[in-house]
Amino acid sequence: MMSDTTQNPVKPAIDFAAQYADANTRQHLIELLQQFGSRVQISRAVLEQHGQGEDSYGCYPPDAVVYLHSTEEVATVIQLCHQYRVPVIPYGAGSSVEGQLLALHGGISLDLSEMNQVIEINAEDMDCRVQAGVTREALNQALRYDGLFFPIDPGANASIGGMSATRASGTNAVRYGTMRENVMGLTVVTPDGQIIKTGGRARKSSAGYDLTRLYVGSEGTLGVITEIQLKLHPIPPVIKAATCQFTDLASAVNTVIEVMQCAIPVARIELLNHLQMKACIQYSKLEGLDPKPTLFFEFQGTETAVAEQIELVQALAEEHGGEHFSWAETVEARNTLWKARHQAYFAGLSLQTGASVLTTDVCVPISALAEAILSAEAAAEASGLICPIVGHVGDGNFHVLILQDSADPEQVRKAKTLSQMIVEKALSLQGTCTGEHGIGFGKKHYLIQEHGESVALMKQLKQALDPLMIMNPGKVFD
């Protein structure tokens, strides 16, 4: 995007903005165009791109998209939005799945994808600072010569800002935790355009309220995260990955439960049911595997530690009928295996031509995992819909990808009913309606069911920090 505000192509855009019937919107857009020129986009294609994520909630485009390069620029736009009471919707990589990007009330989409600088890497202290638009893959590419890596890896190549805003996790969370545990500090632009910093580089602090944890997981409703201070981790000396297949889903899940209850420090333990394996075999061209319930493992550590982990896990799996332990011995083989896992969403989508996906993202205590997953699969089969299941099961988190034809009212009805059954079952087991995707637009009605009276306090915090209600309105709660 061009940043020169003197370019002639801006004038037609200003003329277009002048046609808006609402004087407030018209004047706001004209001021944005005057300050940011061709980095303000109002074309239909760009607006529609920014009015939806990887979800099935439809497209609600903003009035304009602004491509930003610095925290100060974000503050300038938000100050204008605050002045004109215009909604603000932060946008990173566009990979959210709970409607966080929908411009339900119009407004301005702040595209932070060009804020993609790794600001500093402190290898000795194993931390770094990045702009919000840096993606997880780009960060690990920048770290490749330092012997360090950033472990949080949701399936998409999401931006670090978006991952922080949704409190994301991924396949490594069972060992390294979620974004909550790996964000040390933030730079945030508040709803009135102030720039604040939270946290710092110290590994612990008892100074004041923990504002960092307040903003991590706030989904753009309390402010815009523009910079993130992150913990890094040393690349383990030995990494080995394997798959193990089972004749039935119950045996695979019970293996997971025992592995976790025995406190075996696996780095990754992922479950794919028979439908998801069928999809991944076809989509990612996996060889030597059958469409059966399958566990993907990764073991990290010293040679001795990894050997001990493998011996223990293999013995537990065999007790439950696990067979065909297949090893990914090389870096290339490991990458192929985990690339297939990260492509599971798109692989599942390929099982039904023209389908959209209604995702579930429940997480339950590990002892309740078998009941939750088996109940979900039984309900999915009874619905008649195609529903592959995949999960970061080491921490009790799994996803049912409910495929539906959005033009078929009966499939849409069945999908919503099934999703509700899965979530309510998880809540009845003292679980959560979302382990890592967030509440967004789609799960607001479960928030009170899960948190009860504390939602009223959340609303008070929102009212105190964003009294004009311009920050991503209509998300988390109404």
Disulfide bonds with the S-S distance in Angstrom:
none
